[in-house]
Amino acid sequence: MEVSVVKIGNSRGIRFSKTIIERYNIRDNVELILEDGQIIIRPLPQTRKGWDQAFSEMHASGDDKLTMPDIFDEEEPEEWK
């Protein structure tokens, strides 16, 4: 696919069509990889993607216990009174 390089202030850039943005799930930031004379633009994975499912599975298997005690169970910090 051929695209035009456009002037953006003192820089240059390329524009992605809405179709490409939606198809490749491009958000505000992308990963830019420079290798072997090529520029690769890769969408960043969504932060915390799949966490809801993982937490549900942990709860169902009983693996969602605290790994350390809650420090506020037995104390009430002065600034909270």
C-alpha positions as CSV (number, residue, x, y, z in Angstrom):
1,M,0.0,0.0,0.0
2,E,1.4,3.4,-1.0
3,V,0.7,6.3,1.3
4,S,1.9,9.9,1.2
5,V,4.3,11.5,3.7
6,V,2.7,14.7,4.9
7,K,4.2,17.8,6.6
8,I,3.2,18.1,10.3
9,G,4.8,21.2,11.7
10,N,8.5,20.8,11.3
11,S,8.2,17.1,11.0
12,R,6.7,14.6,8.6
13,G,4.2,11.8,9.1
14,I,1.8,9.4,7.6
15,R,-1.9,9.2,8.1
16,F,-3.8,6.0,8.7
17,S,-7.3,5.6,7.3
18,K,-10.2,4.9,9.7
19,T,-10.3,1.3,8.3
20,I,-6.7,0.6,9.2
21,I,-7.0,2.2,12.6
22,E,-10.0,0.0,13.4
23,R,-8.7,-3.2,11.8
24,Y,-5.4,-3.1,13.7
25,N,-6.8,-1.5,16.9
26,I,-4.5,1.5,16.8
27,R,-4.9,3.8,19.8
28,D,-2.9,6.9,20.8
29,N,0.5,5.2,20.8
30,V,2.2,2.6,18.6
31,E,5.4,0.6,18.8
32,L,8.0,1.7,16.2
33,I,10.6,-0.9,15.2
34,L,13.5,-0.1,13.0
35,E,15.2,-3.3,11.6
36,D,16.9,-4.4,8.5
37,G,16.2,-1.2,6.6
38,Q,12.4,-1.4,7.4
39,I,10.1,0.6,9.6
40,I,7.5,-1.6,11.4
41,I,4.6,0.1,13.1
42,R,2.8,-2.2,15.5
43,P,-0.2,-1.4,17.7
44,L,0.5,-1.6,21.4
45,P,-1.4,-4.3,23.3
46,Q,-4.3,-3.0,25.4
47,T,-3.2,-2.5,29.0
48,R,-4.8,-5.1,31.3
49,K,-6.5,-6.9,28.4
50,G,-8.0,-10.1,29.7
51,W,-7.5,-9.3,33.4
52,D,-11.3,-9.6,34.0
53,Q,-11.3,-13.1,32.7
54,A,-8.2,-14.0,34.6
55,F,-9.5,-12.7,37.9
56,S,-12.8,-14.5,37.4
57,E,-10.9,-17.8,36.9
58,M,-8.7,-17.1,39.9
59,H,-11.8,-16.5,42.0
60,A,-13.5,-19.7,40.7
61,S,-10.5,-21.8,41.6
62,G,-10.0,-20.2,45.0
63,D,-6.7,-18.7,44.0
64,D,-7.6,-15.1,44.8
65,K,-6.3,-14.9,48.4
66,L,-4.2,-12.1,49.8
67,T,-0.5,-12.9,49.6
68,M,0.3,-10.6,52.6
69,P,-1.9,-9.5,55.4
70,D,-3.9,-6.2,55.0
71,I,-1.9,-3.7,57.1
72,F,-4.9,-1.7,58.0
73,D,-6.9,-4.5,59.6
74,E,-5.7,-3.8,63.1
75,E,-4.7,-0.1,62.9
76,E,-6.3,3.1,62.0
77,P,-3.8,5.8,60.8
78,E,-4.0,9.1,62.7
79,E,-4.8,11.1,59.5
80,W,-7.9,9.0,58.9
81,K,-9.5,9.7,62.2
